[in-house]
Amino acid sequence: MNEITRIDEAAAFLRGAGAARARVALVLGSGLLGFAARLKQAHEIPFATVPHWPAPKVEGHGASLLLGTVGGTTVACLTGRVHLYEGWSPAEVTRAVRTLARLGLREFVLTNAAGGIGDGFAAGDLMLIEDHLNLTGASPLIGPHDLAFGPRFPDQSRVWDRGLRERLRAVDPALRSGVYAGLLGPSYETPAEVRMLKVLGAHAVGMSTVHEAIALNAMGARLAGISLISNLAAGISPTPLAHAEVIAAGRAAEARFLALLEGFCAGFGTSSGGSLDDSSSS
């Protein structure tokens, strides 16, 4: 069975559950599950019940698609994601978001927990992703090509939509912007690797998001990204890194993060939010 058949079977299942009515799609990263509790009239669909969807197993990630409303906008919220370091392929890592795009969703917010590299970043900060570095050594576009996934050689000069970033900044003017570096993991980076990433222009580093961004951009979606700076990266942090602090940072930044997403979603139910070829995008 090829990948587009798997995704179409998953999409048919979710269409029957009403997922195609959603206006905005959200992906929650490590420690950011609190937003799921804010959805009204939420309908939960476990990943395990969706045909061909892999289920997350990492602490701090949920394993459900929630359909509900926030600020009057119907959203499809993935409470977790799977990662390359768990042994999944790039196609499996991007299957859930590609399914939602196949259903017709066109606005996505991808969130993650990341290590801070940029000068002045502190644990608990929120960073808008303005660009990314894919340093995983893999891509969801490798392999047989299907036009349903977009062009064979998609342009990536405008992956992260400027209009959506401005919408987020209007909710929280104190947000900083930066470049997110996606690495394979699951080990944290060495101090030498962090110095390299800083030279390359990265402001935050994590183990997710970049493949979803590549796949969704190719399919014509508009993307915004938010990194929760859960810790300072190796060589910057004065203490050894641990996953527990990622979860703790999520709890500490929860109020600001929830207010940001709620403010962003409000109004999408009555406004198109701009077309895919909006000249304000970059």
C-alpha positions in Angstrom: 0.0 0.0 0.0 1.4 3.4 -0.9 1.5 6.4 1.3 -1.3 8.4 -0.4 -3.7 5.4 0.0 -2.9 5.2 3.7 -3.6 9.0 4.1 -6.8 8.9 2.0 -8.1 6.0 4.2 -7.3 8.0 7.3 -8.9 11.1 5.8 -12.1 9.2 4.9 -12.3 8.0 8.5 -11.8 11.5 10.0 -14.2 13.1 7.5 -16.9 10.8 8.9 -16.0 12.0 12.3 -16.5 15.7 11.3 -12.8 16.7 11.1 -13.2 18.4 7.8 -15.2 21.1 9.5 -12.2 22.3 11.4 -10.7 25.7 10.4 -7.3 25.6 12.1 -5.0 22.7 12.9 -2.7 22.7 15.9 0.1 20.3 16.9 1.1 20.3 20.6 4.7 19.7 21.6 6.2 18.3 24.8 4.7 19.7 27.9 2.1 21.8 26.1 -0.9 19.5 26.6 -2.7 22.1 28.7 -4.3 23.7 25.7 -6.3 20.6 24.9 -8.3 21.2 28.1 -9.4 24.6 26.8 -11.4 23.2 23.8 -15.1 23.4 24.2 -17.5 20.7 23.0 -14.4 18.5 22.4 -14.7 15.2 20.6 -11.7 12.9 21.2 -10.4 10.5 18.5 -7.5 8.4 19.7 -4.7 8.0 17.2 -5.0 4.2 17.6 -8.5 4.3 16.0 -7.4 6.3 12.9 -6.3 3.9 10.1 -2.6 3.9 9.7 -1.8 6.6 12.2 1.2 5.9 14.5 0.7 6.7 18.2 3.2 8.8 20.3 4.8 7.1 23.2 7.0 10.0 24.6 6.2 11.4 28.0 4.5 14.8 27.7 2.8 13.9 24.4 -0.9 12.9 24.1 -2.1 10.4 21.5 -5.4 11.9 20.4 -7.0 14.2 17.8 -9.4 16.6 19.6 -12.1 18.4 17.6 -13.6 21.3 19.4 -13.9 25.1 19.5 -11.7 27.9 20.8 -12.8 31.5 20.5 -15.6 30.4 18.3 -13.3 28.7 15.9 -13.4 25.0 15.2 -10.0 23.4 15.6 -8.4 20.1 15.0 -5.8 19.6 17.8 -3.2 16.9 17.7 -2.2 16.4 21.3 1.1 14.8 20.4 3.3 13.7 17.6 5.7 10.9 16.7 9.4 11.4 16.1 12.2 10.0 14.0 14.2 8.9 17.1 11.4 6.5 18.1 12.1 4.6 14.9 9.3 6.1 12.7 10.0 7.0 9.1 9.6 10.6 7.8 6.4 9.5 6.1 5.0 8.2 9.4 6.1 11.3 11.3 4.1 13.5 8.8 1.1 11.2 8.2 -1.2 12.9 10.7 -0.6 16.5 9.4 -0.7 15.4 5.8 -4.1 13.7 6.5 -5.5 17.0 7.9 -4.2 18.9 4.9 -5.8 16.3 2.6 -9.1 17.0 4.4 -8.7 20.7 3.3 -7.2 22.4 6.4 -5.0 25.2 5.3 -3.8 26.9 8.5 -1.5 25.1 10.9 0.2 26.0 14.1 3.1 23.7 15.0 4.4 23.9 18.5 7.4 22.3 20.2 9.7 22.4 23.2 13.2 23.5 22.3 16.6 24.3 23.8 17.5 28.0 23.7 20.6 29.1 21.8 19.9 32.7 20.9 21.4 35.4 23.1 19.1 36.5 25.9 16.7 33.5 25.7 15.6 32.1 29.0 13.6 29.0 30.0 9.9 29.8 29.7 10.3 32.1 26.7 8.1 31.6 23.6 9.7 32.0 20.2 8.0 32.5 16.8 9.6 30.3 14.2 10.6 32.5 11.2 12.7 29.9 9.5 14.2 26.5 10.1 17.2 24.3 9.6 16.5 20.6 8.8 19.6 18.9 10.2 18.0 15.4 10.6 19.5 14.0 7.4 16.0 13.0 6.2 13.0 14.5 4.5 9.3 13.4 4.0 9.7 14.2 0.3 12.3 11.4 -0.3 11.1 8.4 -2.3 8.3 7.9 -4.8 6.5 11.1 -5.6 2.7 11.7 -5.7 1.3 15.0 -6.9 -1.2 14.9 -4.0 1.8 15.9 -1.8 2.7 18.9 -3.9 5.5 19.5 -6.4 8.5 17.2 -6.6 10.8 20.2 -5.9 8.9 22.6 -3.7 10.1 26.1 -3.0 10.9 26.8 0.7 11.5 30.5 0.7 8.2 31.2 2.5 7.6 28.1 4.7 6.6 30.1 7.8 3.8 32.5 6.9 4.4 36.2 7.8 0.7 37.0 8.1 0.2 34.2 10.7 3.3 35.4 12.6 1.9 38.9 12.7 -1.5 37.5 14.0 0.4 35.8 16.8 2.4 38.9 17.6 -0.7 41.0 17.8 -1.9 38.7 20.6 1.5 38.8 22.4 3.7 41.7 21.3 6.5 40.5 23.5 7.1 37.4 21.4 10.6 37.0 20.0 11.4 35.4 16.6 14.1 33.1 15.6 15.4 30.1 13.6 14.5 26.6 14.7 17.1 23.8 14.1 15.6 20.3 13.9 18.0 17.5 14.8 17.5 13.7 15.0 17.9 13.2 18.7 17.1 11.6 21.1 20.4 12.6 22.8 20.7 16.3 23.5 23.3 18.2 21.6 26.9 18.5 22.8 28.3 22.0 23.6 30.3 21.8 20.4 27.2 21.1 18.4 25.4 24.0 20.1 28.3 26.3 19.1 28.0 25.0 15.5 24.2 25.7 15.5 24.7 29.2 16.7 27.2 29.9 13.9 24.6 28.5 11.5 22.1 31.1 12.7 19.9 28.9 15.0 18.1 30.4 18.0 16.5 27.2 19.2 17.0 23.5 18.8 14.7 20.5 19.0 13.8 17.1 17.6 10.6 17.7 15.7 8.6 20.1 13.6 10.9 20.4 10.5 9.5 17.4 8.6 5.9 18.5 9.3 6.8 22.0 8.0 8.4 20.6 4.8 5.4 18.3 4.1 2.7 20.9 4.8 4.5 23.7 2.9 4.7 21.4 -0.2 0.9 20.8 0.1 0.2 24.5 0.1 -0.6 25.1 3.8 0.1 28.2 5.7 2.2 27.6 8.8 3.0 29.3 12.0 5.4 27.8 14.6 5.9 28.4 18.3 8.9 27.1 20.3 8.7 26.9 24.1 12.2 27.5 25.3 12.2 24.8 27.9 15.9 25.0 28.8 19.1 26.6 27.7 21.1 24.3 25.4 24.3 22.4 26.4 27.2 24.7 27.1 24.8 27.5 27.9 22.8 25.9 30.6 24.7 25.7 33.9 23.1 22.3 34.7 22.8 18.9 32.9 19.8 18.6 30.5 16.8 16.4 31.4 13.4 15.7 29.8 11.7 16.5 33.2 12.7 20.2 32.9 11.0 20.3 29.5 7.7 19.2 31.1 8.2 21.6 34.0 8.9 24.6 31.7 5.7 23.8 29.9 3.8 24.1 33.1 5.5 27.3 34.0 4.7 29.0 30.6 1.3 27.5 30.3 -0.8 30.6 31.0 1.0 32.7 28.4 1.0 29.9 25.9 -2.7 29.2 26.3 -3.6 32.9 26.0 -1.5 33.1 22.8 -3.2 30.1 21.1 -6.7 31.2 22.2 -6.2 34.7 20.9 -4.8 33.4 17.7 -7.7 31.1 17.0 -10.4 33.6 17.9 -12.0 34.9 14.8 -10.9 32.3 12.3 -14.5 30.9 12.4 -15.8 34.0 10.7 -12.8 35.1 8.6 -10.8 33.3 6.0 -7.6 34.5 7.5 -6.2 35.2 4.0 -5.7 33.1 1.0 -2.8 30.7 0.4 -1.3 33.2 -2.1 -1.7 36.2 0.2 0.9 38.8 -0.7 1.5 39.4 3.0 3.0 36.0 3.4 6.7 35.3 3.6 
